[in-house]
Amino acid sequence: MRVGIAGYGLAGRSFHGPLLKGAGFEIAAILTTNSTRARQAKEDFPLVKIVENFADLLRQDLDLVVIATANKAHAEQALGAIAAGIPVVIDKPAARTVAETQAIFAAADKAGVPVTVFYNRIWDSDALTIKRVITQGLIGKPFRLDSRFERFRPQLNPASWRENESPENGGGLLLDLQTHLISTALDWFGPAQVVSAQIRSIRGDSEDDVVLTLKHESGVDSYLSASAIAGNPGPRIRLLGTEGALVIEDLDPQEVLLRAGEFPEGGTWKVPTTSRAFIYKGDAKEEITGVPGNYGAFYLAVKAALTDGAAWPISQEEVLAVARIIDRAREIYAR
């Protein structure tokens, strides 16, 4: 299947390109106006066609368009691909607001063109391990989640649009790392409402320290922290249950592997991709075997949807639920 990728920065080159390759897609065309990225694209995929505008990308006889550009371009490009009748994968978030997201899905439904969003962290080792721990009742009934993406980067990166664009233009952690935290929390514990939101811009215009509290209908409270200026980052996961706690300190190695040029051949990693996970019960501590992470599962599911009519990996309802929480968090903090 022929795929066109719009954008070849971090998302396009280090995530979508290698994962598509691993799942057996043909990278037919890449949109970039950056000469360095164009050279990198040719190094990675020698037969790829480089185009400099989105209209040209849509003319390449594609079976799928992957939108991996800056957030402010997502809605316009998704609508363009839908109008051309080409199925779409959008890198998270789908768009900047609920209204933009709804416009994409309304156009997709009217045209009968499928659209899904790349919520890859649902296939992290920690995410899959949590599901197993819950299913097996290893810590009893969960009641509180602490989920974090915290880093210490006190200086802004001038080359990063995510760190320098305003929220209105799609920059900041609420639309970046919090999207991951929200999507996984909803995947684990179901529908939720925002209870509180702290959304701060400390280094510049972009939101770089964001803490949300969600109350799930299932009875779990989720405390979600995304920060670029955490001098002492907390553990990736601490999940409290009635009979113990699950703690996962770090992410699995998938992103590191992808950035190093590796990819899951056939859609499955041939190297270990587990996070170290521990069950605590007071002073007792036990390491458990984590579930291997596998982002390749996302594009295997996309391929099955395109060829066999299987379900798309992320539904419209899941995407809209995340978008609504983001919009609601802004409303709460603006009070």
Short mmCIF file of the C-alpha atoms (twelve columns), coordinates in Angstrom:
data_MODEL
# 
_entry.id   MODEL 
# 
loop_
_atom_site.group_PDB 
_atom_site.id 
_atom_site.type_symbol 
_atom_site.label_atom_id 
_atom_site.label_alt_id 
_atom_site.label_comp_id 
_atom_site.label_asym_id 
_atom_site.label_seq_id 
_atom_site.Cartn_x 
_atom_site.Cartn_y 
_atom_site.Cartn_z 
_atom_site.pdbx_PDB_model_num 
ATOM 1   C CA . MET A 1   0.000   0.000   0.000  1 
ATOM 2   C CA . ARG A 2   1.303   3.406   -1.021 1 
ATOM 3   C CA . VAL A 3   1.598   5.982   1.759  1 
ATOM 4   C CA . GLY A 4   2.346   9.686   1.700  1 
ATOM 5   C CA . ILE A 5   3.767   11.330  4.823  1 
ATOM 6   C CA . ALA A 6   3.208   15.048  5.389  1 
ATOM 7   C CA . GLY A 7   6.085   16.291  7.540  1 
ATOM 8   C CA . TYR A 8   9.429   14.620  8.223  1 
ATOM 9   C CA . GLY A 9   10.504  15.966  11.599 1 
ATOM 10  C CA . LEU A 10  10.506  13.922  14.803 1 
ATOM 11  C CA . ALA A 11  7.062   12.404  14.252 1 
ATOM 12  C CA . GLY A 12  7.458   11.649  10.560 1 
ATOM 13  C CA . ARG A 13  11.003  10.344  10.598 1 
ATOM 14  C CA . SER A 14  11.352  8.667   14.001 1 
ATOM 15  C CA . PHE A 15  7.860   7.232   14.391 1 
ATOM 16  C CA . HIS A 16  5.644   7.001   11.318 1 
ATOM 17  C CA . GLY A 17  8.286   6.246   8.685  1 
ATOM 18  C CA . PRO A 18  9.904   3.241   10.400 1 
ATOM 19  C CA . LEU A 19  6.603   1.898   11.774 1 
ATOM 20  C CA . LEU A 20  4.969   2.049   8.332  1 
ATOM 21  C CA . LYS A 21  8.012   0.323   6.849  1 
ATOM 22  C CA . GLY A 22  7.858   -2.386  9.505  1 
ATOM 23  C CA . ALA A 23  4.176   -3.029  8.784  1 
ATOM 24  C CA . GLY A 24  4.867   -3.479  5.074  1 
ATOM 25  C CA . PHE A 25  3.664   -0.170  3.629  1 
ATOM 26  C CA . GLU A 26  5.454   1.507   0.720  1 
ATOM 27  C CA . ILE A 27  6.579   5.055   1.548  1 
ATOM 28  C CA . ALA A 28  5.772   6.573   -1.834 1 
ATOM 29  C CA . ALA A 29  5.997   10.311  -1.126 1 
ATOM 30  C CA . ILE A 30  7.071   12.675  1.644  1 
ATOM 31  C CA . LEU A 31  6.130   16.328  1.982  1 
ATOM 32  C CA . THR A 32  8.831   18.608  3.350  1 
ATOM 33  C CA . THR A 33  10.210  22.014  2.417  1 
ATOM 34  C CA . ASN A 34  13.268  21.585  4.631  1 
ATOM 35  C CA . SER A 35  16.365  20.623  2.629  1 
ATOM 36  C CA . THR A 36  17.947  18.694  5.510  1 
ATOM 37  C CA . ARG A 37  14.797  16.650  6.053  1 
ATOM 38  C CA . ALA A 38  14.461  16.042  2.317  1 
ATOM 39  C CA . ARG A 39  17.988  14.625  2.294  1 
ATOM 40  C CA . GLN A 40  17.210  12.460  5.323  1 
ATOM 41  C CA . ALA A 41  14.045  11.169  3.654  1 
ATOM 42  C CA . LYS A 42  16.030  10.117  0.591  1 
ATOM 43  C CA . GLU A 43  18.607  8.406   2.798  1 
ATOM 44  C CA . ASP A 44  15.879  6.511   4.629  1 
ATOM 45  C CA . PHE A 45  13.758  5.719   1.540  1 
ATOM 46  C CA . PRO A 46  15.847  6.071   -1.660 1 
ATOM 47  C CA . LEU A 47  12.874  5.612   -4.008 1 
ATOM 48  C CA . VAL A 48  10.585  8.108   -2.260 1 
ATOM 49  C CA . LYS A 49  9.328   11.182  -4.102 1 
ATOM 50  C CA . ILE A 50  9.849   14.475  -2.269 1 
ATOM 51  C CA . VAL A 51  7.122   17.068  -2.726 1 
ATOM 52  C CA . GLU A 52  6.908   20.627  -1.396 1 
ATOM 53  C CA . ASN A 53  3.168   21.185  -1.068 1 
ATOM 54  C CA . PHE A 54  0.229   19.176  0.189  1 
ATOM 55  C CA . ALA A 55  -1.667  19.272  -3.107 1 
ATOM 56  C CA . ASP A 56  1.241   17.512  -4.832 1 
ATOM 57  C CA . LEU A 57  1.319   14.885  -2.083 1 
ATOM 58  C CA . LEU A 58  -2.339  14.063  -2.730 1 
ATOM 59  C CA . ARG A 59  -1.610  13.504  -6.450 1 
ATOM 60  C CA . GLN A 60  0.728   10.542  -5.814 1 
ATOM 61  C CA . ASP A 61  -1.869  7.729   -6.141 1 
ATOM 62  C CA . LEU A 62  -1.897  7.062   -2.405 1 
ATOM 63  C CA . ASP A 63  -3.782  4.514   -0.325 1 
ATOM 64  C CA . LEU A 64  -3.096  6.374   2.934  1 
ATOM 65  C CA . VAL A 65  -1.987  9.840   4.028  1 
ATOM 66  C CA . VAL A 66  -0.137  10.300  7.339  1 
ATOM 67  C CA . ILE A 67  -0.204  13.835  8.722  1 
ATOM 68  C CA . ALA A 68  2.889   14.417  10.852 1 
ATOM 69  C CA . THR A 69  3.147   18.186  10.531 1 
ATOM 70  C CA . ALA A 70  2.782   20.904  13.166 1 
ATOM 71  C CA . ASN A 71  -0.513  20.832  15.059 1 
ATOM 72  C CA . LYS A 72  -1.786  24.033  13.461 1 
ATOM 73  C CA . ALA A 73  -1.795  22.308  10.034 1 
ATOM 74  C CA . HIS A 74  -3.587  19.104  11.056 1 
ATOM 75  C CA . ALA A 75  -7.190  20.130  10.432 1 
ATOM 76  C CA . GLU A 76  -6.578  21.790  7.072  1 
ATOM 77  C CA . GLN A 77  -4.510  18.899  5.766  1 
ATOM 78  C CA . ALA A 78  -6.882  16.241  7.083  1 
ATOM 79  C CA . LEU A 79  -9.801  17.974  5.362  1 
ATOM 80  C CA . GLY A 80  -7.785  18.126  2.147  1 
ATOM 81  C CA . ALA A 81  -7.013  14.409  2.232  1 
ATOM 82  C CA . ILE A 82  -10.650 13.585  3.007  1 
ATOM 83  C CA . ALA A 83  -11.793 15.717  0.056  1 
ATOM 84  C CA . ALA A 84  -9.392  13.722  -2.125 1 
ATOM 85  C CA . GLY A 85  -10.933 10.474  -0.857 1 
ATOM 86  C CA . ILE A 86  -7.760  9.194   0.816  1 
ATOM 87  C CA . PRO A 87  -7.848  7.526   4.271  1 
ATOM 88  C CA . VAL A 88  -5.943  9.471   6.927  1 
ATOM 89  C CA . VAL A 89  -3.788  8.881   9.992  1 
ATOM 90  C CA . ILE A 90  -3.191  12.071  11.999 1 
ATOM 91  C CA . ASP A 91  -0.392  12.306  14.519 1 
ATOM 92  C CA . LYS A 92  -1.699  13.223  17.951 1 
ATOM 93  C CA . PRO A 93  -3.518  15.416  18.715 1 
ATOM 94  C CA . ALA A 94  -6.071  15.239  15.916 1 
ATOM 95  C CA . ALA A 95  -6.416  19.034  16.066 1 
ATOM 96  C CA . ARG A 96  -6.121  22.010  18.398 1 
ATOM 97  C CA . THR A 97  -9.726  22.087  19.644 1 
ATOM 98  C CA . VAL A 98  -12.893 20.040  19.881 1 
ATOM 99  C CA . ALA A 99  -14.418 22.174  17.112 1 
ATOM 100 C CA . GLU A 100 -11.564 21.406  14.698 1 
ATOM 101 C CA . THR A 101 -11.695 17.728  15.604 1 
ATOM 102 C CA . GLN A 102 -15.447 17.549  15.057 1 
ATOM 103 C CA . ALA A 103 -15.061 19.275  11.675 1 
ATOM 104 C CA . ILE A 104 -12.578 16.592  10.574 1 
ATOM 105 C CA . PHE A 105 -14.845 13.728  11.591 1 
ATOM 106 C CA . ALA A 106 -17.959 15.355  10.120 1 
ATOM 107 C CA . ALA A 107 -16.214 15.673  6.768  1 
ATOM 108 C CA . ALA A 108 -14.901 12.110  7.029  1 
ATOM 109 C CA . ASP A 109 -18.353 10.705  7.781  1 
ATOM 110 C CA . LYS A 110 -19.965 12.663  4.946  1 
ATOM 111 C CA . ALA A 111 -17.329 11.528  2.444  1 
ATOM 112 C CA . GLY A 112 -17.114 7.965   3.765  1 
ATOM 113 C CA . VAL A 113 -13.351 8.322   4.258  1 
ATOM 114 C CA . PRO A 114 -11.813 6.732   7.394  1 
ATOM 115 C CA . VAL A 115 -9.678  8.821   9.735  1 
ATOM 116 C CA . THR A 116 -7.786  7.695   12.831 1 
ATOM 117 C CA . VAL A 117 -5.275  9.274   15.210 1 
ATOM 118 C CA . PHE A 118 -1.856  8.030   16.321 1 
ATOM 119 C CA . TYR A 119 -2.242  7.469   20.073 1 
ATOM 120 C CA . ASN A 120 0.843   5.274   20.124 1 
ATOM 121 C CA . ARG A 121 1.379   5.306   23.904 1 
ATOM 122 C CA . ILE A 122 -1.525  2.902   24.289 1 
ATOM 123 C CA . TRP A 123 1.015   0.334   23.002 1 
ATOM 124 C CA . ASP A 124 3.788   1.248   25.450 1 
ATOM 125 C CA . SER A 125 4.972   -1.548  27.706 1 
ATOM 126 C CA . ASP A 126 3.730   0.325   30.772 1 
ATOM 127 C CA . ALA A 127 0.251   0.737   29.246 1 
ATOM 128 C CA . LEU A 128 -0.049  -2.930  28.330 1 
ATOM 129 C CA . THR A 129 1.383   -4.027  31.693 1 
ATOM 130 C CA . ILE A 130 -1.191  -1.945  33.571 1 
ATOM 131 C CA . LYS A 131 -3.982  -3.676  31.653 1 
ATOM 132 C CA . ARG A 132 -2.620  -7.072  32.617 1 
ATOM 133 C CA . VAL A 133 -2.180  -6.097  36.268 1 
ATOM 134 C CA . ILE A 134 -5.779  -4.858  36.401 1 
ATOM 135 C CA . THR A 135 -7.160  -7.938  34.640 1 
ATOM 136 C CA . GLN A 136 -5.285  -10.293 36.939 1 
ATOM 137 C CA . GLY A 137 -6.202  -8.328  40.080 1 
ATOM 138 C CA . LEU A 138 -2.576  -8.113  41.206 1 
ATOM 139 C CA . ILE A 139 -3.129  -4.957  43.260 1 
ATOM 140 C CA . GLY A 140 -6.837  -5.341  43.982 1 
ATOM 141 C CA . LYS A 141 -9.217  -2.615  42.829 1 
ATOM 142 C CA . PRO A 142 -7.372  0.462   41.457 1 
ATOM 143 C CA . PHE A 143 -8.421  3.798   42.924 1 
ATOM 144 C CA . ARG A 144 -5.630  6.290   42.137 1 
ATOM 145 C CA . LEU A 145 -3.287  6.780   39.191 1 
ATOM 146 C CA . ASP A 146 -0.215  9.011   39.066 1 
ATOM 147 C CA . SER A 147 0.915   9.173   35.438 1 
ATOM 148 C CA . ARG A 148 3.777   11.417  34.344 1 
ATOM 149 C CA . PHE A 149 5.835   12.631  31.445 1 
ATOM 150 C CA . GLU A 150 8.288   14.844  33.316 1 
ATOM 151 C CA . ARG A 151 11.626  16.109  32.026 1 
ATOM 152 C CA . PHE A 152 14.182  18.720  33.001 1 
ATOM 153 C CA . ARG A 153 14.856  21.112  30.133 1 
ATOM 154 C CA . PRO A 154 15.207  24.550  31.732 1 
ATOM 155 C CA . GLN A 155 16.231  26.175  28.440 1 
ATOM 156 C CA . LEU A 156 13.865  26.458  25.487 1 
ATOM 157 C CA . ASN A 157 14.859  24.652  22.309 1 
ATOM 158 C CA . PRO A 158 14.682  27.381  19.641 1 
ATOM 159 C CA . ALA A 159 14.285  24.772  16.890 1 
ATOM 160 C CA . SER A 160 11.180  23.171  18.444 1 
ATOM 161 C CA . TRP A 161 7.808   24.554  17.361 1 
ATOM 162 C CA . ARG A 162 6.200   22.626  20.227 1 
ATOM 163 C CA . GLU A 163 8.205   24.672  22.736 1 
ATOM 164 C CA . ASN A 164 7.837   28.042  21.019 1 
ATOM 165 C CA . GLU A 165 4.382   28.174  19.427 1 
ATOM 166 C CA . SER A 166 1.478   29.605  21.412 1 
ATOM 167 C CA . PRO A 167 -1.380  27.311  22.472 1 
ATOM 168 C CA . GLU A 168 -3.536  28.961  19.799 1 
ATOM 169 C CA . ASN A 169 -1.007  27.811  17.196 1 
ATOM 170 C CA . GLY A 170 -0.844  24.299  18.620 1 
ATOM 171 C CA . GLY A 171 2.217   24.553  20.833 1 
ATOM 172 C CA . GLY A 172 2.667   23.437  24.434 1 
ATOM 173 C CA . LEU A 173 2.421   20.325  26.554 1 
ATOM 174 C CA . LEU A 174 -1.364  20.237  26.895 1 
ATOM 175 C CA . LEU A 175 -1.600  19.321  23.204 1 
ATOM 176 C CA . ASP A 176 1.585   17.244  23.310 1 
ATOM 177 C CA . LEU A 177 2.458   15.009  26.261 1 
ATOM 178 C CA . GLN A 178 -0.862  15.506  28.057 1 
ATOM 179 C CA . THR A 179 -2.580  14.015  25.002 1 
ATOM 180 C CA . HIS A 180 -0.687  10.798  25.734 1 
ATOM 181 C CA . LEU A 181 -1.480  10.915  29.449 1 
ATOM 182 C CA . ILE A 182 -5.183  11.526  28.854 1 
ATOM 183 C CA . SER A 183 -5.609  8.937   26.101 1 
ATOM 184 C CA . THR A 184 -3.963  6.182   28.137 1 
ATOM 185 C CA . ALA A 185 -5.844  7.039   31.354 1 
ATOM 186 C CA . LEU A 186 -9.156  6.858   29.466 1 
ATOM 187 C CA . ASP A 187 -8.082  3.604   27.834 1 
ATOM 188 C CA . TRP A 188 -7.338  2.052   31.230 1 
ATOM 189 C CA . PHE A 189 -10.164 3.399   33.363 1 
ATOM 190 C CA . GLY A 190 -12.891 4.664   31.049 1 
ATOM 191 C CA . PRO A 191 -14.786 7.981   30.778 1 
ATOM 192 C CA . ALA A 192 -13.763 10.846  33.030 1 
ATOM 193 C CA . GLN A 193 -14.371 14.478  33.865 1 
ATOM 194 C CA . VAL A 194 -11.757 17.140  34.587 1 
ATOM 195 C CA . VAL A 195 -11.723 18.059  38.275 1 
ATOM 196 C CA . SER A 196 -8.820  20.517  38.257 1 
ATOM 197 C CA . ALA A 197 -6.261  21.934  35.828 1 
ATOM 198 C CA . GLN A 198 -2.984  23.802  36.272 1 
ATOM 199 C CA . ILE A 199 -1.663  25.017  32.915 1 
ATOM 200 C CA . ARG A 200 1.440   27.176  33.135 1 
ATOM 201 C CA . SER A 201 3.921   28.788  30.746 1 
ATOM 202 C CA . ILE A 202 7.122   29.270  32.719 1 
ATOM 203 C CA . ARG A 203 9.952   29.408  30.172 1 
ATOM 204 C CA . GLY A 204 8.114   31.280  27.413 1 
ATOM 205 C CA . ASP A 205 4.774   31.466  25.554 1 
ATOM 206 C CA . SER A 206 4.235   27.731  25.254 1 
ATOM 207 C CA . GLU A 207 2.646   25.687  28.064 1 
ATOM 208 C CA . ASP A 208 5.468   23.758  29.721 1 
ATOM 209 C CA . ASP A 209 4.053   22.617  33.090 1 
ATOM 210 C CA . VAL A 210 0.570   21.077  33.015 1 
ATOM 211 C CA . VAL A 211 -1.140  19.058  35.746 1 
ATOM 212 C CA . LEU A 212 -4.670  17.685  35.342 1 
ATOM 213 C CA . THR A 213 -6.884  15.736  37.731 1 
ATOM 214 C CA . LEU A 214 -9.531  13.457  36.210 1 
ATOM 215 C CA . LYS A 215 -12.338 11.632  37.972 1 
ATOM 216 C CA . HIS A 216 -13.319 8.460   36.101 1 
ATOM 217 C CA . GLU A 217 -16.811 6.987   36.221 1 
ATOM 218 C CA . SER A 218 -15.130 3.718   37.260 1 
ATOM 219 C CA . GLY A 219 -14.084 5.310   40.572 1 
ATOM 220 C CA . VAL A 220 -10.419 5.919   39.743 1 
ATOM 221 C CA . ASP A 221 -8.867  9.384   40.132 1 
ATOM 222 C CA . SER A 222 -6.052  10.171  37.670 1 
ATOM 223 C CA . TYR A 223 -3.359  12.739  38.428 1 
ATOM 224 C CA . LEU A 224 -1.618  13.557  35.146 1 
ATOM 225 C CA . SER A 225 1.602   15.583  35.126 1 
ATOM 226 C CA . ALA A 226 3.448   16.793  32.035 1 
ATOM 227 C CA . SER A 227 6.408   19.082  32.662 1 
ATOM 228 C CA . ALA A 228 9.519   20.214  30.809 1 
ATOM 229 C CA . ILE A 229 11.058  21.752  33.926 1 
ATOM 230 C CA . ALA A 230 10.812  19.054  36.586 1 
ATOM 231 C CA . GLY A 231 14.217  19.036  38.276 1 
ATOM 232 C CA . ASN A 232 13.344  15.701  39.909 1 
ATOM 233 C CA . PRO A 233 11.024  13.751  37.568 1 
ATOM 234 C CA . GLY A 234 8.718   11.301  39.320 1 
ATOM 235 C CA . PRO A 235 8.138   7.699   38.241 1 
ATOM 236 C CA . ARG A 236 6.353   7.188   34.954 1 
ATOM 237 C CA . ILE A 237 3.505   5.292   36.680 1 
ATOM 238 C CA . ARG A 238 2.299   4.795   40.241 1 
ATOM 239 C CA . LEU A 239 -1.040  2.988   40.373 1 
ATOM 240 C CA . LEU A 240 -2.590  2.450   43.803 1 
ATOM 241 C CA . GLY A 241 -5.011  -0.403  44.431 1 
ATOM 242 C CA . THR A 242 -6.788  -1.790  47.467 1 
ATOM 243 C CA . GLU A 243 -4.204  -4.586  47.806 1 
ATOM 244 C CA . GLY A 244 -0.976  -2.966  46.647 1 
ATOM 245 C CA . ALA A 245 0.659   -0.564  44.203 1 
ATOM 246 C CA . LEU A 246 2.191   -0.867  40.748 1 
ATOM 247 C CA . VAL A 247 5.252   1.306   40.078 1 
ATOM 248 C CA . ILE A 248 6.963   1.691   36.702 1 
ATOM 249 C CA . GLU A 249 9.902   4.066   36.758 1 
ATOM 250 C CA . ASP A 250 10.744  4.545   33.087 1 
ATOM 251 C CA . LEU A 251 9.459   4.255   29.536 1 
ATOM 252 C CA . ASP A 252 10.168  1.203   27.444 1 
ATOM 253 C CA . PRO A 253 12.956  1.504   24.805 1 
ATOM 254 C CA . GLN A 254 10.766  1.827   21.697 1 
ATOM 255 C CA . GLU A 255 11.355  5.540   21.102 1 
ATOM 256 C CA . VAL A 256 15.107  5.109   21.628 1 
ATOM 257 C CA . LEU A 257 15.143  2.223   19.142 1 
ATOM 258 C CA . LEU A 258 13.170  4.186   16.552 1 
ATOM 259 C CA . ARG A 259 15.379  7.252   16.874 1 
ATOM 260 C CA . ALA A 260 18.403  4.979   16.360 1 
ATOM 261 C CA . GLY A 261 16.995  3.814   13.027 1 
ATOM 262 C CA . GLU A 262 15.570  0.479   14.181 1 
ATOM 263 C CA . PHE A 263 12.055  -0.643  13.282 1 
ATOM 264 C CA . PRO A 264 9.703   -3.520  14.182 1 
ATOM 265 C CA . GLU A 265 10.092  -5.750  11.138 1 
ATOM 266 C CA . GLY A 266 6.787   -7.370  10.264 1 
ATOM 267 C CA . GLY A 267 5.147   -5.062  12.799 1 
ATOM 268 C CA . THR A 268 6.684   -6.760  15.848 1 
ATOM 269 C CA . TRP A 269 9.936   -5.991  17.647 1 
ATOM 270 C CA . LYS A 270 12.600  -8.698  17.675 1 
ATOM 271 C CA . VAL A 271 14.375  -7.120  20.670 1 
ATOM 272 C CA . PRO A 272 13.141  -6.675  24.278 1 
ATOM 273 C CA . THR A 273 10.712  -3.761  24.687 1 
ATOM 274 C CA . THR A 274 9.538   -4.121  28.278 1 
ATOM 275 C CA . SER A 275 9.567   -1.605  31.105 1 
ATOM 276 C CA . ARG A 276 10.644  -2.769  34.563 1 
ATOM 277 C CA . ALA A 277 7.548   -3.045  36.745 1 
ATOM 278 C CA . PHE A 278 7.234   -3.571  40.492 1 
ATOM 279 C CA . ILE A 279 4.398   -4.507  42.825 1 
ATOM 280 C CA . TYR A 280 4.630   -2.922  46.296 1 
ATOM 281 C CA . LYS A 281 2.703   -4.155  49.334 1 
ATOM 282 C CA . GLY A 282 4.022   -2.123  52.229 1 
ATOM 283 C CA . ASP A 283 7.673   -3.080  52.732 1 
ATOM 284 C CA . ALA A 284 7.381   -6.004  50.307 1 
ATOM 285 C CA . LYS A 285 8.560   -5.344  46.752 1 
ATOM 286 C CA . GLU A 286 8.312   -7.765  43.834 1 
ATOM 287 C CA . GLU A 287 9.467   -7.262  40.263 1 
ATOM 288 C CA . ILE A 288 7.014   -8.596  37.690 1 
ATOM 289 C CA . THR A 289 7.479   -9.329  34.014 1 
ATOM 290 C CA . GLY A 290 6.206   -6.448  31.921 1 
ATOM 291 C CA . VAL A 291 4.260   -6.857  28.693 1 
ATOM 292 C CA . PRO A 292 6.411   -5.992  25.635 1 
ATOM 293 C CA . GLY A 293 5.529   -2.665  24.059 1 
ATOM 294 C CA . ASN A 294 4.743   -2.593  20.347 1 
ATOM 295 C CA . TYR A 295 3.834   0.546   18.383 1 
ATOM 296 C CA . GLY A 296 3.865   -1.636  15.285 1 
ATOM 297 C CA . ALA A 297 0.450   -2.948  16.341 1 
ATOM 298 C CA . PHE A 298 -1.064  0.422   15.403 1 
ATOM 299 C CA . TYR A 299 -0.077  0.192   11.735 1 
ATOM 300 C CA . LEU A 300 -0.835  -3.512  11.540 1 
ATOM 301 C CA . ALA A 301 -4.361  -2.549  12.621 1 
ATOM 302 C CA . VAL A 302 -4.469  0.258   10.031 1 
ATOM 303 C CA . LYS A 303 -3.397  -2.227  7.360  1 
ATOM 304 C CA . ALA A 304 -6.097  -4.693  8.422  1 
ATOM 305 C CA . ALA A 305 -8.690  -1.902  8.327  1 
ATOM 306 C CA . LEU A 306 -7.684  -0.912  4.800  1 
ATOM 307 C CA . THR A 307 -7.442  -4.424  3.389  1 
ATOM 308 C CA . ASP A 308 -9.975  -6.455  5.365  1 
ATOM 309 C CA . GLY A 309 -12.429 -3.896  6.711  1 
ATOM 310 C CA . ALA A 310 -11.307 -4.456  10.308 1 
ATOM 311 C CA . ALA A 311 -11.855 -1.801  12.984 1 
ATOM 312 C CA . TRP A 312 -9.543  1.193   12.949 1 
ATOM 313 C CA . PRO A 313 -7.150  1.219   15.933 1 
ATOM 314 C CA . ILE A 314 -8.432  4.462   17.512 1 
ATOM 315 C CA . SER A 315 -12.111 5.391   17.217 1 
ATOM 316 C CA . GLN A 316 -13.649 8.819   16.729 1 
ATOM 317 C CA . GLU A 317 -15.196 8.545   20.185 1 
ATOM 318 C CA . GLU A 318 -11.787 8.006   21.797 1 
ATOM 319 C CA . VAL A 319 -10.299 10.994  19.982 1 
ATOM 320 C CA . LEU A 320 -13.191 13.297  20.833 1 
ATOM 321 C CA . ALA A 321 -13.076 12.267  24.492 1 
ATOM 322 C CA . VAL A 322 -9.455  13.439  24.703 1 
ATOM 323 C CA . ALA A 323 -10.216 16.674  22.835 1 
ATOM 324 C CA . ARG A 324 -13.107 17.471  25.176 1 
ATOM 325 C CA . ILE A 325 -10.921 17.024  28.253 1 
ATOM 326 C CA . ILE A 326 -8.272  19.351  26.777 1 
ATOM 327 C CA . ASP A 327 -10.832 22.041  25.983 1 
ATOM 328 C CA . ARG A 328 -12.459 21.655  29.392 1 
ATOM 329 C CA . ALA A 329 -9.085  21.917  31.147 1 
ATOM 330 C CA . ARG A 330 -8.498  25.267  29.430 1 
ATOM 331 C CA . GLU A 331 -11.945 26.471  30.542 1 
ATOM 332 C CA . ILE A 332 -11.321 25.480  34.154 1 
ATOM 333 C CA . TYR A 333 -7.885  27.097  34.343 1 
ATOM 334 C CA . ALA A 334 -9.119  30.316  32.700 1 
ATOM 335 C CA . ARG A 335 -11.613 30.942  35.528 1 
# 
